[in-house]
Amino acid sequence: MCGINGIITKTKTNKDKISSVLNTMNNLIIHRGPDEDGVFAEELMDYSVGMAMRRLSIIDLSSGQQPIFTEDKQIVIVFNGEIYNYRVLKAKLEAEGVTFNTSSDTEVILKAYEKYGVASFQWLDGMYGFSIYDKKINKLFIARDFFGEKPLYYMHTEKAFIWASELKSIIKTIDFNPNISKTGLNLYFRLTYIPAPHTIYEGIRKLEANHYIEYDLVSHQTSIHKINTEPKPETVNISFEDAKAKTKEMVYNSVNSRSIADVGLGTFLSGGVDSSIISLCLSQTTDKKIDTFSIGFKKASYDETDKSRVVADMINSNHHEFIIDEDDLKNNIHNILVNFDEPFSDSAALPTHLLSEKTREHVTVALTGDGGDEVFGGYNKYYIGKMNKRYTGLVPKGIHKTILKLSQKLLVDKDDARGRKFQINKLLNAINYNGNFYWDIISLANTSKQLAEIMHPEFYETDIFKEYKNIIGKQHIETLTDFRLVDKICSLEGGMLAKVDRTSMMTSLECRAPFLNKDIWEFTNTLPEHYLMKGWNKKHILKEAFKDQFPDEFLEKSKSGFGSPTGDWLRQSLRQELESYIEPNMLKDQGIFNVEVITKLVRDHLDSKKDSTFRVWSYYCFQKWYKYNFLKQN
């Protein structure tokens, strides 16, 4: 696991200067690869090119140093990530006469490209961001993995083309201050994160998952291509029993492939369905006791460590349990949020980082249950999709408006309990009569109406999801398959995976997600939807495949999720800082928000008149980014 950086200047530039820039970019992401670094720079007649990386040694500790070159020195690669099927690909290439000098997966990517070109990218099973400079054809290729587990940012200016694993490496390299992107801003205040291809900055983009950039070093033109055409899979005629057996086999195989490491490896174990199954599978693929890691809260309503203990005892793991309190938050929150480089307000980032930090004291790699909900249909919001169709068919729109008004009065939460009132309110507010209900469901911070109220008109954008509707090819999202695809493109890439990557790599821990396997994703997309969600039973086929290995009803137990009591923290330890972010003169100078509306929203939350945890937390995280990232660079 590493971080990569690169730069192409459009005029001849001294290679020592290029190397100096790359070293600066590398030093900003040393947490991604503390073991070693590598730099390549070349000065040509009309341009200069350089690539660099920081390495966290996981596989081939002795000979996997980068950059890696082909024998003729005409092709060079820097790589961040893991290729889980590299041994299979290597054997195939060796059978075709290709020779290797290392045991690394990086060289397998390079040699596959040398023989087959960009067509080889589709064969890679893994998480990655890499760049390949091919001197023979004067082109550079930058690729990102199928799900977007590894980040890749890029910027094209008049003087240069720059790319990096983290935004900070680009921001500190350019000689001007980019403006805030209105699209990125609106996406953030709807979703709590910013999905590719957007960022919070104008002119800086994220490479979309399962895509690669082709950069022509002669014309300095770029083009972006999909790695895999992903034809829409047809539903296959397979019995539930056969599908269940195949599901079990594929999950075991994926865990096995993602367990290859020359360093210590364990699992995150929350006690939920996904992490419990991954931990079970890993424990059965090794003769040694595995290490499992859990985190809990002193606040009882957020603590679920009892569930993880049941699994740890069942699989006889070396279980490590860490309990955190508000003091742990106060000591870590600033560094965690600022490290994202752009606004990000999934509160689960806080415990994820603390768990990663504690886990890193014992192992270098951790398997997680991430992606199980998207791949197998496990979110509560998928219920809401079914409910919306039934509700709008029975309840006229006018009556719903009346119900909604009453609910605002009768179902007011005054603290961050997230109980029955919260859930009913969330459901009622998600109901939508115009076919856009799922976009409101995934808008965890603000609905379109709420955002229009808090945002200054100059910054507010309508139909913010139009681009993603075009990518999906449907204006109205209606089926479970649609919901899962939206989540893959938006919520998974921009939210879940960004959270895990930044918080774990901040501690130099590599996280791997066996459920995020292209073959498993494509297989579940061929199944009848009722195999995934039977009635109101989520992840039906996954639970059925493994239920005989767990205590009765264990996989049916509800789980709250990996959140944090941020609503309480905002009223207590973070109160003074939050109040500084609604200072009238500051808000007027900033010019982004409707001062009266945003001030009332925050004040009502602080005074416990109405709990607005998600909305206020997203506002707090934005202002922290604005103060400590945006203003400091300006």
FINU-675326 format. One line per 8 residues: number of its first residue (from 1); their letters; for each residue x, y, z of C-alpha. Coordinates in Angstrom, 1 decimal. Layout:
BEGIN
NUM	A	X Y Z ~ ... $
***
This chain:
BEGIN
1	MCGINGII	0.0 0.0 0.0 ~ 1.4 3.4 -1.0 ~ 0.6 6.8 -2.2 ~ 1.5 8.1 -5.6 ~ 2.2 11.5 -7.2 ~ 3.1 12.7 -10.6 ~ 3.6 15.8 -12.8 ~ 4.0 16.6 -16.4 $
9	TKTKTNKD	5.3 20.1 -17.3 ~ 4.3 21.4 -20.8 ~ 7.7 23.0 -21.3 ~ 11.2 21.6 -20.6 ~ 11.9 21.7 -16.9 ~ 15.1 20.7 -15.1 ~ 14.6 17.2 -13.8 ~ 16.2 18.2 -10.4 $
17	KISSVLNT	13.4 20.7 -10.0 ~ 10.8 18.1 -10.9 ~ 12.3 15.7 -8.4 ~ 12.2 18.4 -5.7 ~ 8.5 19.0 -6.4 ~ 7.8 15.3 -6.3 ~ 9.7 14.9 -3.0 ~ 7.6 17.7 -1.5 $
25	MNNLIIHR	4.4 15.9 -2.7 ~ 5.7 12.6 -1.3 ~ 6.5 14.1 2.1 ~ 2.9 15.3 2.5 ~ 1.6 11.7 2.3 ~ 4.3 10.0 4.2 ~ 1.6 8.4 6.4 ~ 0.5 6.4 3.3 $
33	GPDEDGVF	3.9 4.8 2.9 ~ 6.3 5.3 5.8 ~ 8.7 2.5 4.8 ~ 10.4 4.0 1.7 ~ 10.0 6.3 -1.3 ~ 10.9 6.4 -4.9 ~ 11.2 9.1 -7.6 ~ 11.5 9.1 -11.3 $
41	AEELMDYS	12.1 12.3 -13.4 ~ 12.9 12.8 -17.0 ~ 13.8 16.0 -18.9 ~ 12.9 16.1 -22.6 ~ 13.0 18.6 -25.4 ~ 9.4 19.8 -25.2 ~ 8.3 18.7 -21.7 ~ 9.3 17.0 -18.5 $
49	VGMAMRRL	7.7 14.1 -16.7 ~ 8.1 12.8 -13.2 ~ 6.4 10.1 -11.0 ~ 6.9 9.3 -7.3 ~ 5.5 7.1 -4.6 ~ 5.6 6.4 -0.9 ~ 5.6 2.7 0.1 ~ 4.0 0.7 2.9 $
57	SIIDLSSG	5.6 -2.7 2.4 ~ 3.1 -5.5 2.4 ~ 4.1 -7.9 -0.4 ~ 7.7 -8.7 -1.5 ~ 9.3 -6.7 1.2 ~ 12.9 -7.1 -0.2 ~ 12.5 -6.4 -3.9 ~ 9.2 -4.4 -4.5 $
65	QQPIFTED	10.8 -1.0 -4.5 ~ 9.3 1.5 -7.0 ~ 9.3 3.0 -9.6 ~ 9.7 -0.3 -11.6 ~ 10.9 -0.3 -15.2 ~ 10.7 -2.8 -18.0 ~ 14.1 -4.3 -19.1 ~ 14.5 -1.8 -21.9 $
73	KQIVIVFN	13.7 1.1 -19.5 ~ 11.0 2.4 -21.9 ~ 8.0 1.9 -19.6 ~ 7.9 2.8 -15.9 ~ 5.2 2.5 -13.3 ~ 4.3 3.7 -9.8 ~ 1.5 1.9 -8.0 ~ -0.7 2.3 -4.9 $
81	GEIYNYRV	-2.8 -0.7 -3.8 ~ -3.0 -4.4 -4.0 ~ -3.7 -6.8 -6.9 ~ -5.2 -9.9 -5.4 ~ -5.0 -12.1 -8.5 ~ -1.4 -11.1 -9.4 ~ -0.1 -14.6 -8.9 ~ -2.6 -16.0 -11.4 $
89	LKAKLEAE	-1.8 -13.3 -13.9 ~ 1.9 -13.8 -13.4 ~ 1.7 -17.5 -14.0 ~ -0.3 -16.8 -17.2 ~ 2.4 -14.3 -18.4 ~ 5.3 -16.6 -17.5 ~ 3.6 -19.4 -19.6 ~ 3.7 -16.9 -22.5 $
97	GVTFNTSS	7.4 -16.3 -22.0 ~ 7.4 -13.2 -19.9 ~ 10.2 -13.0 -17.2 ~ 10.1 -11.2 -13.9 ~ 12.7 -9.7 -11.6 ~ 10.6 -9.3 -8.5 ~ 7.8 -11.0 -6.6 ~ 5.7 -7.9 -6.5 $
105	DTEVILKA	2.2 -7.3 -7.9 ~ 3.5 -4.0 -9.3 ~ 5.7 -5.7 -11.8 ~ 2.8 -7.9 -12.9 ~ 0.8 -4.8 -13.8 ~ 3.8 -3.4 -15.7 ~ 4.5 -6.6 -17.6 ~ 0.8 -7.2 -18.4 $
113	YEKYGVAS	0.6 -3.7 -19.9 ~ 3.9 -4.2 -21.8 ~ 2.5 -7.3 -23.5 ~ -1.2 -6.4 -23.9 ~ -1.5 -2.6 -23.4 ~ -4.5 -1.0 -21.7 ~ -6.6 -4.0 -22.4 ~ -4.8 -5.7 -19.4 $
121	FQWLDGMY	-6.4 -3.3 -16.9 ~ -9.7 -5.1 -17.1 ~ -8.0 -8.3 -15.7 ~ -6.9 -6.7 -12.5 ~ -8.8 -7.8 -9.3 ~ -7.8 -5.4 -6.6 ~ -7.8 -1.9 -5.2 ~ -5.4 0.5 -6.9 $
129	GFSIYDKK	-4.3 3.8 -8.3 ~ -1.3 3.6 -10.7 ~ 0.4 5.6 -13.4 ~ 2.3 4.1 -16.3 ~ 4.6 6.2 -18.5 ~ 5.2 4.6 -21.9 ~ 8.1 6.4 -23.7 ~ 7.6 4.3 -26.8 $
137	INKLFIAR	4.3 6.0 -27.6 ~ 4.8 9.2 -25.6 ~ 1.7 8.5 -23.5 ~ 0.9 8.3 -19.8 ~ -1.9 6.2 -18.4 ~ -3.5 6.7 -14.9 ~ -6.0 4.1 -13.7 ~ -8.3 3.6 -10.7 $
145	DFFGEKPL	-9.9 0.4 -9.4 ~ -13.3 -1.0 -10.1 ~ -15.0 0.3 -6.9 ~ -12.8 3.3 -6.2 ~ -11.2 1.9 -3.1 ~ -8.0 3.9 -3.7 ~ -8.2 7.7 -4.4 ~ -6.8 9.5 -7.4 $
153	YYMHTEKA	-7.0 13.3 -7.9 ~ -5.8 15.2 -11.0 ~ -5.6 18.7 -12.3 ~ -4.9 20.1 -15.8 ~ -3.5 23.7 -15.8 ~ -1.9 25.8 -18.6 ~ 1.5 24.8 -17.3 ~ 1.2 21.3 -16.1 $
161	FIWASELK	-0.8 18.1 -15.5 ~ -0.6 16.9 -11.9 ~ -2.0 13.8 -10.2 ~ -1.9 12.5 -6.7 ~ -3.4 10.1 -4.1 ~ -4.4 13.0 -1.9 ~ -5.6 16.5 -2.6 ~ -2.9 18.1 -0.4 $
169	SIIKTIDF	-0.2 17.0 -2.7 ~ -1.8 19.0 -5.6 ~ -2.8 22.0 -3.5 ~ 0.8 22.5 -2.2 ~ 2.2 22.2 -5.8 ~ 0.2 24.7 -7.8 ~ 1.1 28.3 -7.7 ~ -2.4 29.7 -7.4 $
177	NPNISKTG	-5.4 29.3 -5.1 ~ -8.4 27.4 -6.7 ~ -11.9 28.6 -5.9 ~ -14.6 26.5 -4.2 ~ -16.6 24.4 -6.6 ~ -20.3 25.2 -6.4 ~ -21.1 21.7 -7.6 ~ -18.8 20.1 -5.1 $
185	LNLYFRLT	-20.2 22.4 -2.3 ~ -23.8 21.4 -3.1 ~ -23.0 17.7 -3.4 ~ -21.3 17.9 0.0 ~ -24.2 19.6 1.7 ~ -26.6 17.0 0.3 ~ -24.6 13.9 0.8 ~ -22.0 14.7 3.5 $
193	YIPAPHTI	-19.2 13.8 1.0 ~ -18.3 14.6 -2.6 ~ -18.4 11.8 -5.1 ~ -16.2 11.5 -8.2 ~ -15.6 13.2 -10.5 ~ -16.0 16.3 -8.4 ~ -14.0 17.8 -5.5 ~ -14.5 20.9 -3.4 $
201	YEGIRKLE	-12.1 22.8 -5.7 ~ -12.8 24.2 -9.2 ~ -10.5 22.5 -11.7 ~ -9.4 19.6 -9.5 ~ -11.1 16.3 -10.3 ~ -11.3 12.8 -8.9 ~ -10.8 10.0 -11.5 ~ -14.0 7.9 -11.5 $
209	ANHYIEYD	-13.8 4.3 -10.3 ~ -13.1 1.8 -13.1 ~ -11.7 4.4 -15.4 ~ -8.3 5.4 -16.8 ~ -6.8 8.7 -18.1 ~ -4.8 8.6 -21.3 ~ -2.5 11.6 -21.6 ~ -0.7 12.4 -24.9 $
217	LVSHQTSI	2.6 14.0 -24.1 ~ 2.9 15.5 -27.5 ~ -0.4 17.2 -27.8 ~ -1.0 17.5 -24.0 ~ -4.5 16.3 -24.6 ~ -6.3 14.0 -22.1 ~ -9.1 11.5 -22.6 ~ -10.9 9.4 -20.1 $
225	HKINTEPK	-12.0 5.8 -20.7 ~ -13.9 3.1 -18.9 ~ -11.7 0.1 -18.0 ~ -14.6 -2.3 -18.1 ~ -17.6 -1.8 -20.4 ~ -19.8 -3.4 -17.7 ~ -22.7 -4.6 -19.9 ~ -25.9 -4.9 -17.9 $
233	PETVNISF	-26.0 -8.5 -16.7 ~ -29.1 -10.5 -17.5 ~ -30.9 -12.3 -14.7 ~ -29.7 -15.9 -14.7 ~ -31.9 -19.0 -14.2 ~ -30.3 -20.3 -11.1 ~ -32.0 -21.9 -8.1 ~ -31.7 -20.3 -4.8 $
241	EDAKAKTK	-29.8 -23.2 -3.3 ~ -27.3 -23.2 -6.1 ~ -26.9 -19.4 -5.8 ~ -26.5 -19.7 -2.1 ~ -23.7 -22.3 -2.5 ~ -21.9 -20.1 -5.1 ~ -22.2 -17.1 -2.8 ~ -20.5 -19.0 0.0 $
249	EMVYNSVN	-17.8 -20.2 -2.3 ~ -17.1 -16.8 -3.8 ~ -16.9 -15.1 -0.4 ~ -14.4 -17.7 0.9 ~ -12.3 -17.3 -2.2 ~ -12.3 -13.6 -1.9 ~ -11.3 -13.6 1.7 ~ -8.5 -16.1 0.8 $
257	SRSIADVG	-7.2 -13.9 -2.0 ~ -7.3 -10.8 0.2 ~ -5.3 -12.5 2.9 ~ -2.0 -12.6 1.0 ~ 0.5 -10.5 3.0 ~ 4.1 -10.8 4.2 ~ 3.1 -8.9 7.4 ~ 0.6 -9.2 10.2 $
265	LGTFLSGG	-3.1 -9.4 9.3 ~ -6.3 -9.3 11.3 ~ -10.0 -8.2 10.9 ~ -12.2 -5.4 12.0 ~ -15.0 -7.1 14.0 ~ -18.1 -5.0 14.8 ~ -20.4 -8.0 15.4 ~ -22.6 -7.1 12.4 $
273	VDSSIISL	-23.4 -9.6 9.6 ~ -20.6 -8.5 7.3 ~ -17.6 -8.3 9.6 ~ -18.7 -11.4 11.4 ~ -18.7 -13.4 8.2 ~ -15.4 -12.1 7.0 ~ -13.8 -12.9 10.4 ~ -15.3 -16.4 10.3 $
281	CLSQTTDK	-14.0 -17.1 6.8 ~ -10.5 -15.8 7.7 ~ -10.4 -17.9 10.8 ~ -11.2 -21.0 8.7 ~ -8.5 -20.4 6.1 ~ -5.6 -20.4 8.5 ~ -4.2 -22.8 11.2 ~ -3.3 -19.9 13.5 $
289	KIDTFSIG	-5.6 -17.9 15.8 ~ -6.5 -14.7 14.0 ~ -6.5 -11.2 15.6 ~ -9.9 -9.4 15.7 ~ -10.4 -5.7 16.6 ~ -13.4 -3.9 17.9 ~ -14.2 -0.4 19.2 ~ -17.0 0.7 21.5 $
297	FKKASYDE	-18.3 3.8 23.3 ~ -18.8 4.5 26.9 ~ -22.2 5.8 25.9 ~ -24.3 2.6 26.1 ~ -26.7 3.4 23.3 ~ -23.8 3.5 20.8 ~ -21.8 0.6 22.2 ~ -22.3 -2.8 20.6 $
305	TDKSRVVA	-19.1 -4.6 21.6 ~ -21.2 -7.4 23.1 ~ -22.0 -8.7 19.6 ~ -18.4 -8.7 18.5 ~ -17.4 -10.7 21.7 ~ -19.9 -13.4 20.7 ~ -18.2 -13.9 17.3 ~ -14.7 -13.6 18.8 $
313	DMINSNHH	-15.5 -16.4 21.3 ~ -17.1 -18.5 18.5 ~ -14.0 -18.4 16.2 ~ -11.6 -18.4 19.1 ~ -9.7 -15.2 18.0 ~ -7.2 -13.1 19.8 ~ -9.7 -10.3 20.4 ~ -8.8 -6.7 21.1 $
321	EFIIDEDD	-11.5 -4.4 22.3 ~ -11.0 -0.6 22.7 ~ -13.6 1.7 24.4 ~ -13.4 5.4 23.6 ~ -14.9 8.4 25.2 ~ -15.2 12.1 24.5 ~ -11.6 12.8 25.6 ~ -10.4 10.5 22.8 $
329	LKNNIHNI	-12.5 12.5 20.3 ~ -11.2 15.9 21.5 ~ -7.6 14.6 21.1 ~ -8.2 13.4 17.6 ~ -11.0 15.1 15.8 ~ -9.1 18.0 14.4 ~ -6.4 16.0 12.7 ~ -8.9 13.4 11.4 $
337	LVNFDEPF	-11.2 15.9 9.7 ~ -8.4 18.2 8.4 ~ -6.6 15.2 6.8 ~ -9.5 14.6 4.4 ~ -8.4 17.8 2.6 ~ -12.1 18.6 1.6 ~ -15.3 18.6 3.6 ~ -16.3 15.2 4.9 $
345	SDSAALPT	-18.9 14.6 7.6 ~ -19.5 10.9 8.0 ~ -19.2 10.7 11.8 ~ -18.1 7.1 11.5 ~ -14.7 8.5 10.4 ~ -13.8 9.2 14.0 ~ -14.2 5.7 15.5 ~ -12.8 4.2 12.2 $
353	HLLSEKTR	-9.6 6.2 12.7 ~ -9.3 5.4 16.4 ~ -9.9 1.7 15.6 ~ -7.2 1.8 12.8 ~ -4.8 3.5 15.2 ~ -5.2 0.8 17.8 ~ -5.2 -2.0 15.3 ~ -1.9 -0.7 13.7 $
361	EHVTVALT	-0.2 -1.4 17.0 ~ -0.7 -5.1 16.4 ~ -1.0 -5.7 12.6 ~ -0.3 -3.9 9.3 ~ -3.4 -5.2 7.3 ~ -7.0 -5.5 8.4 ~ -9.9 -7.2 6.5 ~ -13.2 -5.3 6.8 $
369	GDGGDEVF	-16.8 -6.0 6.0 ~ -17.2 -2.9 3.9 ~ -19.3 -3.3 0.8 ~ -21.5 -6.1 2.1 ~ -24.5 -3.8 2.2 ~ -24.1 -2.5 -1.4 ~ -23.2 -5.9 -2.9 ~ -25.9 -7.9 -1.1 $
377	GGYNKYYI	-28.6 -5.3 -0.5 ~ -28.3 -4.7 3.2 ~ -29.3 -1.1 3.9 ~ -32.4 0.1 5.7 ~ -32.7 2.7 2.9 ~ -33.5 -0.1 0.5 ~ -36.7 -0.7 2.6 ~ -37.6 3.0 2.1 $
385	GKMNKRYT	-37.5 2.5 -1.6 ~ -40.1 -0.2 -1.4 ~ -42.1 1.8 1.1 ~ -42.1 4.9 -1.1 ~ -43.8 3.1 -4.0 ~ -46.5 1.7 -1.7 ~ -47.0 4.8 0.3 ~ -47.4 7.2 -2.7 $
393	GLVPKGIH	-49.8 4.7 -4.3 ~ -52.1 4.9 -1.3 ~ -51.7 8.4 0.2 ~ -52.5 11.4 -2.0 ~ -49.8 14.1 -2.1 ~ -52.0 16.7 -0.3 ~ -52.6 14.4 2.6 ~ -48.9 13.6 2.9 $
401	KTILKLSQ	-48.1 17.3 3.2 ~ -50.5 17.5 6.1 ~ -49.0 14.5 7.7 ~ -45.5 15.9 7.2 ~ -46.5 19.2 8.9 ~ -47.9 17.4 11.9 ~ -44.8 15.2 12.2 ~ -42.6 18.3 12.4 $
409	KLLVDKDD	-44.4 19.2 15.6 ~ -45.2 15.8 17.1 ~ -41.9 14.0 16.3 ~ -39.4 16.6 17.3 ~ -36.2 15.0 18.8 ~ -34.3 17.2 21.3 ~ -31.2 15.1 21.6 ~ -29.2 12.7 19.4 $
417	ARGRKFQI	-31.1 9.6 20.3 ~ -31.8 8.3 16.8 ~ -34.7 6.3 18.1 ~ -38.3 5.6 16.8 ~ -39.1 9.3 16.4 ~ -36.0 9.9 14.4 ~ -36.6 6.9 12.1 ~ -40.3 7.8 11.4 $
425	NKLLNAIN	-39.3 11.4 10.7 ~ -36.6 10.3 8.3 ~ -39.0 8.0 6.5 ~ -41.7 10.7 6.1 ~ -39.2 13.3 4.9 ~ -37.8 10.8 2.3 ~ -41.2 10.2 0.7 ~ -41.2 11.7 -2.8 $
433	YNGNFYWD	-43.9 11.9 -5.4 ~ -41.8 12.9 -8.4 ~ -39.5 9.9 -8.8 ~ -36.5 11.4 -7.1 ~ -37.1 9.8 -3.7 ~ -33.8 7.8 -3.6 ~ -31.7 10.9 -4.1 ~ -33.4 12.4 -1.0 $
441	IISLANTS	-32.9 9.1 0.9 ~ -29.1 9.3 0.4 ~ -29.0 13.0 1.2 ~ -28.0 12.6 4.8 ~ -27.2 16.2 5.4 ~ -29.9 18.3 3.7 ~ -32.8 17.7 1.3 ~ -32.9 20.0 -1.8 $
449	KQLAEIMH	-35.5 22.2 0.0 ~ -33.4 22.5 3.1 ~ -30.3 23.3 1.2 ~ -32.0 26.0 -0.8 ~ -33.0 27.6 2.6 ~ -29.5 27.6 4.2 ~ -27.4 28.4 1.1 ~ -26.9 31.9 -0.4 $
457	PEFYETDI	-28.6 31.9 -3.8 ~ -25.3 32.5 -5.6 ~ -24.0 29.2 -4.4 ~ -27.1 27.0 -4.6 ~ -27.5 24.6 -7.6 ~ -30.6 22.8 -8.6 ~ -30.8 19.2 -9.9 ~ -27.4 18.5 -8.5 $
465	FKEYKNII	-27.7 14.7 -9.3 ~ -28.3 15.2 -13.0 ~ -24.8 14.0 -14.0 ~ -25.2 10.8 -12.0 ~ -28.6 10.1 -13.4 ~ -27.0 10.3 -16.9 ~ -24.2 7.9 -15.8 ~ -26.7 5.4 -14.6 $
473	GKQHIETL	-28.9 6.0 -17.6 ~ -32.1 6.4 -15.7 ~ -33.9 9.5 -14.5 ~ -36.1 7.6 -12.0 ~ -34.4 5.2 -9.6 ~ -36.9 2.5 -8.7 ~ -35.5 -1.0 -8.2 ~ -33.1 -2.5 -5.7 $
481	TDFRLVDK	-30.6 -2.9 -8.5 ~ -30.9 0.8 -9.2 ~ -30.4 1.7 -5.6 ~ -27.3 -0.5 -5.3 ~ -25.8 1.0 -8.5 ~ -26.4 4.6 -7.2 ~ -24.6 3.5 -4.0 ~ -21.7 2.0 -5.9 $
489	ICSLEGGM	-21.2 5.2 -7.9 ~ -21.9 7.8 -5.2 ~ -22.1 6.5 -1.6 ~ -19.5 3.8 -1.8 ~ -16.8 5.7 -3.8 ~ -17.3 9.1 -2.3 ~ -18.3 8.2 1.3 ~ -17.6 4.8 2.7 $
497	LAKVDRTS	-14.3 4.1 0.8 ~ -13.0 7.6 1.2 ~ -13.6 7.3 5.0 ~ -11.8 4.0 5.4 ~ -8.9 4.9 3.1 ~ -8.1 8.3 4.7 ~ -8.6 7.2 8.3 ~ -6.7 4.0 8.0 $
505	MMTSLECR	-3.9 5.2 5.9 ~ -3.5 8.1 8.3 ~ -2.2 5.4 10.7 ~ -0.4 3.5 8.0 ~ -2.8 0.6 8.2 ~ -4.0 -1.2 5.0 ~ -7.7 -2.1 5.0 ~ -9.0 -4.7 2.5 $
513	APFLNKDI	-12.7 -5.4 1.8 ~ -13.3 -9.0 0.5 ~ -17.0 -8.1 -0.4 ~ -15.6 -5.6 -2.9 ~ -14.8 -8.1 -5.5 ~ -15.8 -7.4 -9.1 ~ -16.9 -11.1 -9.7 ~ -19.2 -11.1 -6.6 $
521	WEFTNTLP	-20.7 -7.7 -7.6 ~ -21.4 -8.9 -11.2 ~ -22.8 -12.2 -9.8 ~ -25.3 -10.6 -7.4 ~ -26.4 -8.3 -10.3 ~ -27.5 -11.4 -12.2 ~ -29.7 -12.8 -9.4 ~ -33.4 -12.1 -8.9 $
529	EHYLMKGW	-33.8 -9.2 -6.5 ~ -35.8 -11.3 -4.1 ~ -32.7 -13.5 -3.5 ~ -31.0 -10.4 -2.0 ~ -34.0 -8.9 -0.2 ~ -36.8 -11.3 0.5 ~ -39.8 -9.4 1.8 ~ -38.2 -7.2 4.5 $
537	NKKHILKE	-35.2 -9.5 5.0 ~ -32.1 -7.8 3.9 ~ -29.0 -9.6 2.6 ~ -31.1 -12.7 2.5 ~ -28.8 -14.9 0.4 ~ -25.6 -13.9 2.2 ~ -27.2 -14.7 5.6 ~ -28.7 -18.0 4.4 $
545	AFKDQFPD	-25.3 -19.0 3.0 ~ -23.6 -18.7 6.4 ~ -26.4 -19.0 9.0 ~ -25.5 -22.7 9.8 ~ -22.1 -21.5 11.2 ~ -23.5 -18.9 13.6 ~ -25.8 -19.2 16.7 ~ -29.5 -19.3 16.0 $
553	EFLEKSKS	-30.9 -15.9 14.8 ~ -27.5 -14.2 15.3 ~ -27.3 -12.9 11.7 ~ -30.9 -11.5 12.1 ~ -30.0 -9.2 15.0 ~ -30.2 -5.5 14.3 ~ -27.2 -3.4 14.4 ~ -27.0 0.4 14.7 $
561	GFGSPTGD	-24.0 1.1 12.6 ~ -20.6 2.6 13.2 ~ -21.6 6.1 14.2 ~ -20.6 8.6 16.9 ~ -22.6 10.6 19.3 ~ -21.7 13.8 17.5 ~ -25.0 15.6 18.4 ~ -24.0 15.5 22.1 $
569	WLRQSLRQ	-20.4 16.5 21.3 ~ -21.5 19.5 19.4 ~ -23.5 20.7 22.4 ~ -20.6 20.0 24.8 ~ -16.9 19.8 24.0 ~ -17.3 21.3 20.5 ~ -19.8 23.9 21.5 ~ -17.4 26.9 21.7 $
577	ELESYIEP	-15.8 26.1 18.3 ~ -19.2 25.6 16.7 ~ -20.4 28.9 18.0 ~ -17.4 30.7 16.5 ~ -18.7 29.4 13.1 ~ -22.0 31.3 13.3 ~ -20.3 34.6 14.2 ~ -22.3 37.1 12.0 $
585	NMLKDQGI	-19.4 39.0 10.5 ~ -17.6 35.8 9.6 ~ -20.7 34.5 7.8 ~ -21.3 37.7 5.9 ~ -17.6 37.8 4.8 ~ -17.8 34.2 3.7 ~ -21.0 34.8 1.7 ~ -21.9 31.2 1.3 $
593	FNVEVITK	-24.9 30.8 3.6 ~ -28.2 32.5 4.5 ~ -27.0 34.0 7.8 ~ -30.3 34.0 9.6 ~ -31.3 30.5 8.6 ~ -28.0 28.8 9.3 ~ -27.7 30.6 12.7 ~ -31.1 29.5 13.8 $
601	LVRDHLDS	-30.5 25.9 12.7 ~ -27.3 25.8 14.8 ~ -28.8 27.7 17.8 ~ -31.8 25.4 18.0 ~ -29.6 22.4 18.1 ~ -27.2 23.9 20.7 ~ -30.2 24.9 22.9 ~ -31.8 21.4 22.5 $
609	KKDSTFRV	-34.9 22.9 20.9 ~ -34.6 20.5 18.0 ~ -32.0 17.9 17.3 ~ -30.4 18.5 13.9 ~ -27.3 16.4 14.3 ~ -26.7 15.4 10.7 ~ -27.2 18.9 9.4 ~ -25.2 20.7 12.0 $
617	WSYYCFQK	-22.4 18.2 12.0 ~ -22.1 18.7 8.2 ~ -22.0 22.4 8.7 ~ -19.3 22.1 11.5 ~ -17.1 19.9 9.3 ~ -17.4 22.3 6.4 ~ -16.4 25.3 8.5 ~ -13.5 23.4 10.0 $
625	WYKYNFLK	-12.3 22.5 6.5 ~ -12.8 26.1 5.4 ~ -10.8 27.6 8.3 ~ -7.9 25.1 8.4 ~ -7.6 24.0 4.8 ~ -9.1 26.6 2.5 ~ -8.2 29.9 4.3 ~ -4.7 28.8 5.2 $
633	QN	-3.8 28.1 1.6 ~ -5.4 31.4 0.5 $
***
